[in-house]
Amino acid sequence: MASFLDKIQRVKSRLLGTAAADIPTPFELRCHCGHRITGIRQSSAQQSTCGQCGEARFVLPANVYPATRSVKSEAVGQEVSERLAAAARELLPAAGELPARTAESPANDQPHGAETDSQTGRSVPTEPAADSKPRLNLPQIDLKRTAKRTFTPFRLIMLGALLAIAGTGGWLIHQQKLESARQNWRAATDEIEVALEKGRFDDLPGLLDTASQAVRILDRRDADAATVVNLKNQTEAVQRLSSLDLISELERVYSAAGRVQTDDVEASVALLTGTFQIFDCPLKIMGDRSDRVRLILPIAVNGDGIRIESESALLVLAAQKLSNISIVFAAKILSCRPPEASGEDWIIELDGRDCSLITTALHLEKLGLSVDNNSALLQRIEGQRSFIENAGLFELEEIDLLRIQQRTEREKQL
């Protein structure tokens, strides 16, 4: 009876062309969990809660405007033909069209595990079967829809603009850094030449630090950059030159009877290790090891010889290019091993990464060697300077670093 009265009211609204507020307008929404939410639209917006997952969904109010091709509405147009057609469709539904669901018709979309009470007509939950497995119902996430909402065209345009601004800013900062390094390089190298000519040794450390930083920033590997790096290395070696005399320190470990005293050996070795010493002698590549050189120094302590060797790539190349010539260089002592028996040699290892050739008269004077009236020494210094400019100093440093890494790995394996 109620459905017949509702139909009469809908036919009346169709004929009179009144708004949808005069008749109940059902809605049906599908929740993310798959459950259908049904109800009656109101004159204002509302929120309807899903009976299965509890999520609230927004429901539009009833449309009070006539329907269009893209927007459905319960209100019909103002023309009489449209209202008569709508009333006829209410009275005579089209073939195959299912009647609208009423409150008396049983609901087929009840949640899983629920039954209908015959007296109240309400859904009553039932106990799951003993052999049934519990199901975890999770909300379904539409990734495509979420991505479309997140990456809107406006946001993508703004993101592209920010990336362009950041890239341009980074490039400008890098260019400013390069230009500043070029200016520092030109200014520092000019002042270094003046300091060398006027003998201002104390000005060299700061100027060489500035020039070396510019070399790293500009990634220069030419002859001028190699000269600056070697100048920096020999300047640091001169500043850190030890006051200990190598021969005198080794003589202290012998007793009056000519025997090596263990306690004195440990003390002398600890004092000598890590100190910078100056050497002026020819170099010879060892026959069994092409990557090692030995200093040709005919010296001995209490009858025990002193063998000084190094794996410095710079000294190896100097031994090849400047053979049979006495080379003036500074180096740091890496290790010192006393003779195991009488008549054997002391073995002193020089640090390959802390070797630098002396290339200026100012550094020789700081070492106590004067080039005045000594054309042979001055000629040797000029030859060492030319050698540094063409030796490929940066490649030699990479070779030394690789050898240190290989030696460290061998020591770990042992």
C-alpha positions as CSV (number, residue, x, y, z in Angstrom):
1,M,0.0,0.0,0.0
2,A,2.8,2.3,0.9
3,S,4.6,1.7,-2.4
4,F,1.3,2.5,-4.3
5,L,0.9,5.8,-2.4
6,D,4.5,6.7,-3.1
7,K,4.0,6.0,-6.8
8,I,0.9,8.3,-6.8
9,Q,2.9,11.1,-5.1
10,R,5.7,10.7,-7.6
11,V,3.2,10.8,-10.6
12,K,1.7,14.0,-9.1
13,S,5.1,15.6,-8.8
14,R,5.9,14.7,-12.3
15,L,2.6,16.2,-13.7
16,L,3.0,19.4,-11.6
17,G,6.8,19.7,-12.3
18,T,7.6,20.3,-8.6
19,A,11.0,19.9,-7.1
20,A,12.5,16.6,-5.9
21,A,12.0,17.7,-2.3
22,D,8.3,16.7,-2.7
23,I,9.3,13.0,-3.2
24,P,11.9,10.8,-1.6
25,T,15.0,10.5,-3.7
26,P,17.0,7.4,-2.9
27,F,20.8,7.2,-3.3
28,E,23.2,4.3,-3.5
29,L,27.0,4.7,-3.0
30,R,29.7,2.0,-3.1
31,C,32.3,2.2,-0.3
32,H,36.0,1.5,-0.7
33,C,35.5,-1.8,1.1
34,G,32.9,-2.9,-1.5
35,H,29.8,-2.5,0.6
36,R,26.9,-0.4,-0.8
37,I,25.5,2.5,1.2
38,T,21.9,3.4,0.6
39,G,19.5,6.0,1.9
40,I,17.3,9.0,1.0
41,R,18.7,12.3,-0.1
42,Q,17.8,15.3,2.0
43,S,17.4,19.0,1.1
44,S,21.0,19.6,2.4
45,A,24.2,17.6,2.2
46,Q,24.7,14.8,4.7
47,Q,27.3,12.2,5.7
48,S,26.3,8.5,5.6
49,T,28.4,5.9,7.5
50,C,29.3,2.5,6.0
51,G,27.8,-0.3,8.1
52,Q,30.7,-2.6,7.4
53,C,33.9,-0.5,7.8
54,G,32.5,2.6,9.5
55,E,33.9,5.1,7.0
56,A,31.8,8.2,6.5
57,R,30.9,9.2,2.9
58,F,29.6,12.6,1.7
59,V,26.1,12.6,0.1
60,L,24.9,15.4,-2.1
61,P,21.5,16.9,-1.5
62,A,18.5,16.2,-3.7
63,N,18.8,18.0,-7.1
64,V,16.0,20.5,-7.4
65,Y,16.8,21.4,-11.0
66,P,15.5,19.7,-14.1
67,A,17.6,16.8,-15.4
68,T,20.1,17.2,-18.3
69,R,21.9,14.8,-20.5
70,S,24.8,14.6,-18.0
71,V,23.1,15.3,-14.7
72,K,20.2,13.2,-13.4
73,S,17.3,14.7,-11.4
74,E,13.9,13.8,-10.1
75,A,12.5,17.2,-11.2
76,V,11.3,17.4,-14.8
77,G,11.3,20.3,-17.2
78,Q,8.5,22.8,-17.6
79,E,7.1,21.5,-20.8
80,V,3.9,19.6,-20.6
81,S,5.1,16.8,-22.9
82,E,8.1,16.1,-20.6
83,R,5.9,16.0,-17.5
84,L,3.4,13.6,-19.2
85,A,6.2,11.3,-20.4
86,A,7.7,11.2,-16.9
87,A,4.3,10.4,-15.3
88,A,3.7,7.7,-17.9
89,R,7.1,6.1,-17.0
90,E,6.1,6.1,-13.4
91,L,2.9,4.3,-14.1
92,L,4.1,1.9,-16.9
93,P,7.8,1.0,-16.3
94,A,9.8,0.0,-19.4
95,A,10.2,-3.7,-20.2
96,G,13.0,-5.3,-18.3
97,E,13.3,-2.4,-15.8
98,L,13.5,-3.6,-12.3
99,P,11.1,-1.9,-9.8
100,A,12.6,0.4,-7.3
101,R,13.6,-1.2,-4.0
102,T,11.2,-0.5,-1.2
103,A,11.4,-0.9,2.5
104,E,9.4,-4.1,2.2
105,S,11.7,-5.8,-0.3
106,P,14.4,-7.9,1.2
107,A,18.0,-6.5,0.9
108,N,20.4,-8.6,-1.0
109,D,23.5,-6.6,0.1
110,Q,23.5,-7.5,3.7
111,P,27.0,-7.9,5.2
112,H,28.6,-11.3,5.4
113,G,27.5,-13.3,8.4
114,A,24.1,-11.5,9.0
115,E,20.5,-12.7,8.9
116,T,17.2,-10.8,8.8
117,D,15.0,-10.9,11.8
118,S,11.4,-12.0,10.7
119,Q,9.7,-9.8,13.3
120,T,11.8,-6.6,13.2
121,G,13.1,-6.9,9.6
122,R,16.6,-5.8,10.9
123,S,19.9,-7.4,10.1
124,V,21.1,-9.6,12.9
125,P,24.7,-10.8,13.0
126,T,25.3,-14.5,13.2
127,E,28.1,-16.5,14.7
128,P,30.6,-17.7,12.0
129,A,30.8,-21.4,11.4
130,A,33.5,-23.3,13.3
131,D,35.4,-24.2,10.1
132,S,35.2,-20.8,8.6
133,K,38.3,-18.6,8.5
134,P,38.2,-14.9,9.6
135,R,38.6,-12.4,6.8
136,L,40.4,-9.1,7.2
137,N,38.6,-6.5,5.1
138,L,40.9,-3.7,4.2
139,P,39.9,-0.6,2.4
140,Q,40.8,-0.7,-1.3
141,I,43.2,2.1,-2.4
142,D,42.9,3.3,-6.0
143,L,46.5,4.1,-6.8
144,K,45.7,5.6,-10.2
145,R,43.1,7.9,-8.7
146,T,45.4,8.8,-5.8
147,A,48.3,9.6,-8.1
148,K,46.1,11.6,-10.3
149,R,44.9,13.7,-7.3
150,T,48.4,14.1,-5.9
151,F,50.2,14.9,-9.2
152,T,47.9,17.5,-10.6
153,P,49.1,19.5,-13.6
154,F,49.5,22.6,-11.5
155,R,51.7,20.8,-8.9
156,L,53.8,19.2,-11.7
157,I,54.3,22.7,-13.2
158,M,55.3,24.1,-9.9
159,L,57.6,21.2,-9.1
160,G,59.3,21.7,-12.5
161,A,59.7,25.4,-11.9
162,L,61.3,24.7,-8.5
163,L,63.7,22.2,-10.0
164,A,64.7,24.6,-12.7
165,I,65.3,27.4,-10.1
166,A,67.3,25.0,-7.9
167,G,69.4,23.8,-10.8
168,T,70.0,27.3,-12.1
169,G,71.0,28.5,-8.6
170,G,73.4,25.6,-8.1
171,W,75.0,26.2,-11.5
172,L,75.4,29.9,-10.7
173,I,77.0,29.1,-7.3
174,H,79.4,26.7,-8.9
175,Q,80.4,29.2,-11.6
176,Q,81.0,31.8,-8.9
177,K,83.2,29.3,-7.0
178,L,85.2,28.6,-10.1
179,E,85.7,32.3,-10.9
180,S,86.8,33.0,-7.4
181,A,89.3,30.1,-7.6
182,R,90.7,31.5,-10.9
183,Q,91.2,34.9,-9.3
184,N,92.9,33.4,-6.2
185,W,95.1,31.3,-8.5
186,R,96.3,34.2,-10.5
187,A,96.9,36.4,-7.4
188,A,98.6,33.7,-5.4
189,T,101.0,32.5,-8.1
190,D,102.1,36.1,-8.8
191,E,102.8,36.7,-5.1
192,I,104.6,33.3,-4.8
193,E,107.1,34.4,-7.6
194,V,107.7,37.7,-5.7
195,A,108.2,35.9,-2.4
196,L,110.7,33.5,-4.0
197,E,112.7,36.3,-5.6
198,K,112.8,38.5,-2.5
199,G,113.4,35.5,-0.1
200,R,110.2,35.9,1.9
201,F,109.9,32.3,3.0
202,D,107.4,33.0,5.8
203,D,104.9,34.3,3.1
204,L,105.0,31.0,1.2
205,P,102.8,28.7,3.4
206,G,99.7,30.8,3.2
207,L,100.1,31.6,-0.5
208,L,100.7,28.0,-1.4
209,D,97.7,26.8,0.6
210,T,95.5,29.3,-1.4
211,A,97.0,28.2,-4.7
212,S,96.6,24.5,-3.8
213,Q,93.0,24.9,-3.0
214,A,92.5,26.6,-6.4
215,V,94.2,23.7,-8.0
216,R,91.7,21.2,-6.4
217,I,88.6,23.4,-7.3
218,L,89.7,24.0,-10.9
219,D,91.0,20.4,-11.2
220,R,94.2,21.5,-12.8
221,R,96.8,18.9,-13.7
222,D,99.2,20.9,-15.8
223,A,102.9,21.8,-15.2
224,D,102.1,25.0,-13.3
225,A,99.8,23.1,-10.9
226,A,102.4,20.4,-10.4
227,T,105.1,23.1,-9.6
228,V,102.8,24.7,-7.0
229,V,102.0,21.3,-5.3
230,N,105.7,20.3,-5.1
231,L,106.5,23.8,-3.7
232,K,103.9,23.3,-1.0
233,N,105.2,19.8,-0.2
234,Q,108.9,20.9,0.1
235,T,107.9,24.0,2.1
236,E,106.1,21.8,4.6
237,A,109.1,19.4,4.7
238,V,111.5,22.3,5.4
239,Q,109.2,23.6,8.2
240,R,109.0,20.1,9.8
241,L,112.6,19.2,9.2
242,S,113.9,17.3,12.3
243,S,116.8,18.6,14.3
244,L,117.9,15.0,14.9
245,D,120.9,13.8,13.1
246,L,120.2,10.3,11.6
247,I,123.8,9.0,12.1
248,S,124.2,10.4,15.6
249,E,120.9,9.0,16.7
250,L,121.7,5.5,15.5
251,E,125.2,5.6,17.1
252,R,123.5,6.1,20.5
253,V,122.1,2.6,20.5
254,Y,125.5,0.9,20.6
255,S,127.3,0.1,23.9
256,A,131.0,0.5,24.5
257,A,131.4,-3.1,23.4
258,G,129.7,-2.4,20.1
259,R,126.5,-4.3,20.8
260,V,123.0,-3.0,20.1
261,Q,121.1,-2.1,23.3
262,T,117.4,-3.1,23.1
263,D,116.1,-0.3,25.2
264,D,118.1,2.4,23.4
265,V,117.0,1.0,20.0
266,E,113.3,1.3,20.8
267,A,113.8,4.9,22.0
268,S,115.8,5.9,18.9
269,V,113.4,4.2,16.5
270,A,110.5,6.0,18.2
271,L,112.3,9.3,17.8
272,L,113.2,8.9,14.2
273,T,109.9,7.5,12.9
274,G,107.8,10.2,11.4
275,T,110.6,12.8,11.2
276,F,111.6,14.6,8.0
277,Q,115.2,14.3,6.8
278,I,117.1,15.9,3.9
279,F,119.0,13.7,1.5
280,D,121.5,14.5,-1.2
281,C,122.5,11.4,-3.1
282,P,121.9,9.4,-6.3
283,L,119.0,6.9,-6.5
284,K,119.1,3.3,-7.8
285,I,116.2,1.1,-8.8
286,M,116.4,-2.3,-7.1
287,G,117.0,-5.1,-9.5
288,D,114.3,-7.4,-8.2
289,R,111.8,-4.7,-7.6
290,S,111.2,-2.1,-10.3
291,D,108.8,-0.1,-8.0
292,R,111.4,0.4,-5.3
293,V,114.5,2.6,-5.1
294,R,117.5,2.5,-2.8
295,L,119.6,5.5,-1.8
296,I,123.2,5.2,-2.7
297,L,124.7,6.3,0.6
298,P,128.0,4.6,1.6
299,I,127.5,5.1,5.4
300,A,127.7,2.8,8.3
301,V,127.3,2.8,12.1
302,N,129.7,0.9,14.2
303,G,130.3,-1.5,11.2
304,D,126.7,-2.0,10.4
305,G,125.5,-0.6,7.1
306,I,122.5,1.7,6.6
307,R,120.1,0.7,3.8
308,I,117.5,3.4,3.0
309,E,114.7,2.4,0.5
310,S,111.4,3.7,-0.6
311,E,108.4,2.8,-2.9
312,S,107.8,6.5,-3.8
313,A,106.7,6.7,-7.5
314,L,108.3,10.1,-7.6
315,L,111.7,8.8,-6.6
316,V,111.4,5.8,-8.9
317,L,110.8,8.1,-11.9
318,A,113.6,10.4,-10.7
319,A,115.9,7.4,-10.6
320,Q,115.0,6.7,-14.2
321,K,115.2,10.2,-15.6
322,L,118.0,11.6,-13.4
323,S,120.2,8.6,-13.2
324,N,123.8,8.9,-11.9
325,I,122.9,12.4,-10.6
326,S,122.8,13.3,-7.0
327,I,119.2,14.3,-6.1
328,V,118.3,16.7,-3.3
329,F,115.0,15.8,-1.7
330,A,113.2,15.7,1.6
331,A,111.4,12.7,2.9
332,K,109.7,11.3,6.0
333,I,110.9,8.2,7.7
334,L,108.1,5.6,7.7
335,S,109.9,2.8,9.7
336,C,113.3,2.0,11.0
337,R,114.4,-1.6,11.7
338,P,117.7,-2.4,13.5
339,P,120.0,-5.2,12.4
340,E,119.0,-8.6,13.7
341,A,122.7,-9.7,14.0
342,S,126.1,-8.2,13.9
343,G,127.2,-7.3,10.5
344,E,123.7,-6.8,9.1
345,D,122.2,-3.5,7.9
346,W,119.8,-1.1,9.3
347,I,116.7,-0.9,7.1
348,I,115.0,2.5,6.9
349,E,111.8,2.9,4.8
350,L,110.9,6.3,3.6
351,D,107.2,7.3,3.2
352,G,106.3,7.3,-0.5
353,R,103.7,10.0,-0.2
354,D,105.9,12.4,1.8
355,C,108.8,12.8,-0.6
356,S,109.4,16.1,-2.4
357,L,112.3,17.3,-4.6
358,I,114.0,20.6,-3.7
359,T,113.6,23.0,-6.6
360,T,114.4,26.5,-5.4
361,A,117.5,28.3,-4.0
362,L,115.4,29.7,-1.2
363,H,114.6,26.3,0.2
364,L,118.2,25.2,-0.1
365,E,119.2,28.2,2.0
366,K,116.7,27.2,4.7
367,L,118.3,23.8,4.7
368,G,121.7,25.3,5.1
369,L,122.9,24.8,1.5
370,S,124.0,27.8,-0.3
371,V,124.0,28.1,-4.1
372,D,126.4,31.0,-4.1
373,N,129.5,30.1,-6.1
374,N,128.1,26.6,-6.6
375,S,127.0,26.4,-10.2
376,A,126.8,22.6,-10.1
377,L,124.2,22.6,-7.3
378,L,122.2,25.3,-9.0
379,Q,122.2,23.3,-12.2
380,R,121.0,20.3,-10.4
381,I,118.1,22.3,-8.8
382,E,117.1,23.6,-12.2
383,G,117.1,20.1,-13.6
384,Q,114.9,18.9,-10.7
385,R,112.5,21.8,-11.3
386,S,112.2,20.9,-15.0
387,F,111.7,17.3,-14.0
388,I,108.8,18.2,-11.7
389,E,107.1,20.2,-14.5
390,N,107.1,17.2,-16.9
391,A,106.9,14.2,-14.4
392,G,103.1,14.0,-14.2
393,L,103.1,14.6,-10.4
394,F,99.3,14.0,-9.9
395,E,99.5,10.6,-11.7
396,L,102.5,9.6,-9.4
397,E,100.5,10.6,-6.3
398,E,97.6,8.3,-7.5
399,I,100.2,5.4,-7.9
400,D,101.5,6.0,-4.4
401,L,97.9,6.0,-3.0
402,L,97.1,2.7,-4.8
403,R,100.2,1.1,-3.5
404,I,99.3,2.1,0.1
405,Q,95.9,0.6,-0.3
406,Q,97.3,-2.6,-1.7
407,R,99.8,-2.9,1.2
408,T,97.1,-2.2,3.7
409,E,95.0,-5.0,2.2
410,R,97.9,-7.4,2.3
411,E,98.6,-6.6,6.0
412,K,94.9,-7.3,6.8
413,Q,95.1,-10.7,5.1
414,L,98.2,-11.6,7.0
